């Protein structure tokens, strides 16, 4: 079994994904990867649901919107599925909970 760090899988995924998506989508993915995924998960060989859940709370704490965090998770899932398909890492689907958004009362 040739396990790879997430940063290595991301490199391979980028090469693969670039062929199939528009330049604008690819650029958006790259921003999310560089700013959020690599700093947190880049050196990991596996990511479990608890890691992702704490990542979500951390990002909410920094003021990121639910939508942005969900976009990051979509990219993370694509990368993990790609890595699992090639047997570079294990991927277990995760079910992430978001705290209820409170409506601000004006």
N, C-alpha and C positions, 0 to 999 in steps of 0.2 A: 504494500500500500504506500503510495507516494504522496504523503500529506503535504499540503502547502499552506503557508500563512495566507490570511485573507488579502494582504497587500499583493502577493504574487497572483492570486486568483483574479483580483481586480485588474491587474495588468493584462492578463490573458482574456478576460471578459471584455475589456475595452476594445482590444483588437478584433474580437469576434463581433461585438455589438455594432461597431462603427459601420459595418457593411449594410446593416439592416434598418438603421434609423436616420431620420433627418438630422442635418447638422445642428439645428437648434435644440432638438431633443438630446442629442449627444452632449452638447455643451452644458445643458442643464444637469444631466447626469454627472458630468465631470465636476461641476461646482459642488454638488451635494457630496460626492465622494471625497473631494479634497478637503472641504470644510468640516464635514461631520463624520463620515465613515472611517476614513484612514486614521484620523487622530485617536478615535476611540477603539476601533476594532482591527486596525492594520496589522498588528503583531500577533493576532490570535489565530489558532489553528481550528478552533470550533467556537461557535456562539450559541448559547442556549437562551431560552425564553426569558429567564431572569436577567441576563445581560441586557437584552433588548428592552425589557420593561424598565430597568433602571436608567437606560439611555434615554427613553421617552420622558421619564420624570425629570431627568437632568435638563433635557432640551426645553421642556415646558417651563422649568424654573428660570431659564435664560430668556424667556419671553417669545420663543418660537411659536408660531400658530400650529393648530392641529393639522391643518392642510400641509404645511411645510414638513412637519414630522412624518405624516403619512406618505408624502412623496419620497422622503428619505428611506422609509421602510420598504416601499415598493422597489426602489433601486437595490437595497440590501437583499431583498428576497430574490430578485433576478440574479444577483451575483452568487448567492448561496446555492440556488438551484443549478446554476451553470457549474459551480464547483463540485456539487454533489454528482451531477451527471457524468463528470469526468473522474469521479472518485478521488478528488483532491481534498475534500472535506466532507464532514457529515452534516446533513441538513435535516432538521426536524422542524416541521411547520410550527410557527408560534402564533399564539392568540394574544394580542396585546390589548390591554385595557387602557382607555383614556378616561381620566376623571371627567365628570360631567362639567360642561362649560356653563359657567354662571352668566346669566344675562345681566348686563350692567343696567341699573335702574337710574334714569336721569331725572 
